[in-house]
Amino acid sequence: MTEAARAAAADLAGTSRSKDVPLDVNGIPHGQPVLDSLVALLDLERIEENIFRGVSPETSSVRVFGGQVAGQALVAAGRTVPQERKVHSLHAYFIRPGDPSIPIIYEVDRTRDGRSFTTRRVVAVQRGKAIFSLSASFQVQEPGLEHQEKMPEVPDPEDLPTYGEQAKGVIEVMGNLNPRPIDVRYVTTPPWLQRGEQNPGARNQVWMRADGVLPDDDLLHVCIMAFASDMTLLDAVLGRHGVYWGLDDVSGASLDHAMWFHRPFRADDWLLYDCVSPSASNARGLATGRFFTRDGKLVATVVQEGLLRVRD
């Protein structure tokens, strides 16, 4: 592990004590120093040729954030693939809750190296047990057919309140007090402001971007998107039923996560994340999301199923 990555284990807690780190209206650290700490967390230590080690920030809750382990696993996979091959899809399962107090070991299986496609499988391990598995496919760039769905018409992100402004007064109850490396602006009414309302046609739309400037590393931008994609996706399920984390007696966890990457993008540019939930049943909720650039390009599609338990 690099010294930067080791420092990142105490990063986001330390940023809250630094006078040089900007704070939002709720006193939560954000901006370039927090983003730099996330980048450092994704800088895994190579233990063996196909084995890597990652850490969690000291500000983690009782379990590792799903987007973090997905991003780190994708970094591990990508570091065994030639740079000219770009990730085009990933499929992942969350098997056990991760413990943020100990490192995570990422074991990479070099499944296949073909002429056009490369396949990798990654298992994340703690205390000798798998907590997460990921399969990712990489492809050389090729010409072909082109079409896409149209981007929804939405306000510009600069015209919308910040997450901190919209969550003011309830952020402590919701438990979202960790430093925020991703700038999120809700286009639709945030689900915590729709509590008690049944809304069958609900969409959850947010603008999001890495809150700072990222280096020119295609894999890093994809991994940052993978991290961010787990932040608001299940809001689409909760919004249909008028409940929200921390404010209602609802608990949940990601079960599986799939992403397809269609076109190049930068994670430090604004991206519209347009999410809906087609189904919820048997204490599980399904959500799908689409990422668009500001100029309307569809760059990624996401599908996730989450465990959702609501107690009366």
N, C-alpha and C positions, 0 to 999 in steps of 0.2 A: 504494500500500500504506500502511495506517495505521502510525503509529509503533509501535502495539501489535503489529501483525503483523511488522514488522521486528524488533522485540525478540524475537518468538517464534522467529525463526530461530536464536537463541542461547539460547532459553528453557530447554528441558528439560536442556540441559547446565548452564546456570547454576543451575537449581534444585538440582542435586545438590551445589552448593557453598554454598548458603544455609543459615544456621542456622534459618531460619523454616519450612523445608519438612520435613514428616514423612517419615521413612524406615521401610521395612518391616524385617522380621527379616534381610533380606539386604543392607540398606543402600541399597535402591532407592527413589528419591523417588516419592511419591504424594500424593493429597489435592488440596485446592482450588487451590494454586498450579500444580500440574501440569495440572489440568483447565483452568484459566484460560489456560495456554499453548496447549492444544489449541484452545480457542475462538478465540484470537488467530490461530492458523494458518488457521482457516477464514474469517477476515475478509479476503477477497481484495481486492486492489487493482484498481479499475476503470480500465483503460487507455483503452478506447473504449466505445461504447455496448454492444457485444456481445463485448468482449474483456477478460479478467481475468488477473491474475498472482498465483500463489501460490508459497510457499516451503516448504522442508522443515526440520525441526528438525536442529540440528547433531549430535544423537545418532543420526541415522538410520544404518542399515547401508549396505552397498554399493549398495542400490537402494531406491527409495521404497516404503514400505509401501503395499500395495494399498488398504487401507481409507482411507488418507489421500487418495490421488488420487481415489477414488470420492466421498468426502465433499466435497472441494473442487470437483469437477466438478458435484456436485448443488447446491452453493452458487451456483456460476456460473449454472446453469440457473434456479434459483429466483429469482435477483435480476432476471430478465427477465420474471417472471410476477406478476400481481396477488396480493396477500397472501391474498385470500379463496379462491384456488384452491390446494388442497392436493395435494402429490405423492401419487399412489397406486401408481406403479410405476416401476421403472428397470431397464434392461437394459444391461450394460456388457461390454466386451472389453478385456483387458489385452494390448496389442500388442507393446510393447517394455519392457524394464526402465527405470524412471525413475532419473535421476541426482540424488541428493539435494543435490549441491553447487551446482546452478544452479536458477534459478526455472523454474516450469512455466507456460506460457501456455495459457489455456482460451478457446477460440473457440466461441461459442454461435450456433447456427443456429435462428432463430425459425421452426420448421417449420410450425406451425399454431396459430391462435387461433380456436377455435370457440365456440359458445354455451355448451357445458358442459365441453369439454376443451381443454387447451392442451398442445401437444407441443413439446419442445425436444431438440435434438441438440447434444452438446458433444464437442469433440475437444481432448485435452490434447497439447501440442506442446513438444518440447525439441530444440534444434539443427535446427529445420526439419522434424522428423519426428514423426509421431503416435506417442505412447506409450500412449494410452488413448482409448477412445470410449465415450460414454454417451448413451442415449436415455431421456428421462424424460417421463412423462405426468402432468398436473395436472388436477384436476376440482373443479368447484363442489360443495358439499355437497348431497346429494339423499336423500330418503327411499326405502326399498325393502325387499326381502326381507332377513331376518336369520337366520343360523344360524352355528354354528362347531363345530369339534372340541373335545372336552373336554381340559382341561389335565391332564397327568400328576400323580399324587400324589408329592410330593417333600418333603424336609425344608426348613425355613425357612433362608434364607441366614445368619442370625445363628447358627445351630447348626452351621455348617460352617467348617472352617479356611480361612484366607485362601490366595490363590495363593502368596504368599511362603512361608507355612508349609509348604505341600505341596511346593513346589519347592526347599526348602532342601537344600543339598548338591549339587544338580545344575543349578541355574539358570545358573551360569557356563558349564558345558559346553553347555547348550542355547542359550546366547547371548541370553537374554532379560533383558538388563541395562538396557534403556532405561527411563526414568521411565514410570510407569503411570497414565494418566489414567482408566482403566476398572478398577473393582474387580470381580474375577472370583472366584467361589467354585465349585469343582467339586462337583456332586452325585454323579455317577458317579466311579469311580476314575480319576484322571488317566492318560492314555495312557502317560506316562513310567514309571508304576508297574505297567503291564501288559505291559512289554516281554517279547517271546519267547512270548507267549500268543496263540494264534489264537482269536478270539472273534466268530463269525459273527453273533451277535445283538447286537453292541455298540451302545450308544447313547452319545452324548456329551452330557451335560446340565450346564449351568452356570447359576448366577445371575450376572447382571452389571448394573452401573449405572455411570453417570458418577460419578467419585469426588469429589463436591462438589455444589454447587448451580448450576444453569444458569438463565439468564434465561428469561422467558416468550416464547419465539420458536419457533413450531411447526416452521419449516424447520430451525432449528439442532438441535432434538431429533431430527428425522429424519436429519440429516447425521451426528450423533454415533452414532446406531444403525448407519448405513451403515459408519462407521469401525469400530465394535465388531464388526459381523457378520463381518468378515474375520479376526478374531483366533483363533477356536477351531473354525471350521467344518470344516476339513480334518482335525481331530483325529478326526472320526467315521470317516474312511477309514483313517487310520493305526492307530486302536484295534482295527480288525478284524484287523489283521495283526501286531500286537505290535511295531511300530517307532515311532520318534519322532525329530523333528528334533534334530540335534546329538549324539544318543546312539547313533544307528545311521547307516549309510551311505545315507541317503535325502536326496534334494534335491527341491525342488518350487517351484511358483509358481502363482498364480491365473491361470486362462485366461479365464474369463468369470464373471459375477456378475449375478444377477437378484433383485429384491426387489419384493414387493407389500405395501403398507401398508393395513391393513383398518380400523383404528380408532385414535382418538387415544391418545396415551401421553406419558409424560415419561421421557426417557432418564436422568434422575437419580433415578428410582425403580427398585427392583429389578425385573428382567425375567428370566424363565426362558427360556433358549435351549436348545431340545430338538432335537438333531441326529442324523441317521442317514445311512448311506451305502448306497444301493441297488445300486451297481455300481462296479467298478474294472476297467479293461482298457486295453491298448495304452498303458501308461504314463500313464493318466489316471484320476482318481478323481472320482466324483460324490457330492456331499453335499447334503442338504436340511435346513433348519432352520425352527423355528417359535418366535416370541417370544410369551410370555404375560405379562400383568401378574400381580401377586400375587393379585388377586381373580379370576383365571381367564380374563380376556379375551384372545382371540387377536388380537394387534395387527399382526403382520407374518409373512410367509413368505419364506424365502430359498432359493435354489438356486445352487450354485456347482460348476464343474468345475475341477479343478486338475491341473497337470502333476506327476507323481510318479514319480521314477526311483530305484530301489533297486539298488545295486550289490552283487554278491556279494563 
